[in-house]
Amino acid sequence: MPSKKVIVGSAVGLHARPAAIISEAAGEYDDEILIGLVNDPDEEPADASSSLLIMALGAEKGTEVEVSSDNAEAVEKIAGLIEQDLDAS
């Protein structure tokens, strides 16, 4: 399964606005896309199409997360969004 590790770039971490943007983008794919905390492998990965599950991860700016899916394009798209400061105007 393709995966990519990235650092959360949003100043507020993966909270409301960034989570909504990411979940909307993930919803464009039919494949399951997961986001997991690299430093907490016991934490269940979040379904990237759910903004609530993304927020529940508690990933703050600078946290390393792993994006995985059977769809390599989806992994790149979601990983790219996570790396950005999605709260910047």
C-alpha positions in Angstrom: 0.0 0.0 0.0 1.5 3.4 -1.0 2.2 5.7 1.9 4.0 9.0 2.6 5.2 10.6 5.8 4.7 14.4 6.1 4.9 17.1 8.7 1.7 19.0 9.5 2.1 22.6 8.2 -1.0 24.3 9.4 -0.4 26.7 12.3 -3.3 25.3 14.2 -2.6 21.7 13.3 -5.3 19.4 11.8 -8.2 21.2 13.3 -11.5 22.5 11.8 -10.6 24.3 8.7 -7.6 22.2 7.6 -9.6 19.0 8.4 -12.5 20.2 6.3 -10.3 20.9 3.3 -8.5 17.6 3.6 -11.7 15.6 4.0 -13.3 17.3 1.1 -10.3 16.4 -1.1 -10.3 12.8 0.2 -14.0 12.6 -0.7 -13.1 13.0 -4.4 -11.5 9.5 -4.4 -13.3 6.2 -4.2 -10.4 4.6 -2.3 -9.9 4.6 1.4 -7.3 7.1 2.6 -5.9 6.9 6.1 -3.9 9.4 8.2 -2.0 8.1 11.1 0.3 9.5 13.7 3.9 8.3 13.1 5.0 8.6 16.8 1.9 6.9 18.1 1.4 3.6 16.2 -1.2 2.5 18.8 -3.5 5.3 17.7 -6.0 4.1 15.1 -5.5 5.9 11.8 -8.2 8.3 10.8 -10.3 8.0 7.7 -9.3 11.1 5.7 -12.8 11.6 4.4 -14.0 12.4 7.9 -13.1 15.9 9.3 -14.1 14.8 12.8 -11.8 11.8 12.7 -8.9 13.9 11.4 -9.4 16.4 14.2 -9.6 13.6 16.8 -6.0 12.7 15.9 -4.9 15.9 17.7 -2.1 16.4 15.2 -0.5 19.8 15.9 1.9 21.9 13.7 5.1 20.0 13.3 3.6 16.5 14.0 4.7 13.8 11.6 1.8 11.8 10.1 1.6 9.0 7.5 -0.9 9.1 4.7 -1.7 5.7 3.1 -4.0 4.4 0.5 -4.1 1.9 -2.4 -4.3 5.0 -4.6 -0.8 6.6 -4.9 -2.3 9.7 -6.5 -4.6 10.2 -3.5 -1.7 9.7 -1.1 0.2 12.5 -2.9 -2.8 14.8 -2.9 -3.6 14.5 0.7 0.0 14.5 1.9 0.5 17.7 -0.1 -2.4 19.4 1.6 -1.3 18.3 5.1 2.2 19.9 4.5 0.6 23.3 3.7 -0.6 25.9 6.1 -4.2 25.6 5.2 -5.1 28.4 7.6 -3.1 31.0 5.7 -5.2 33.4 3.8 
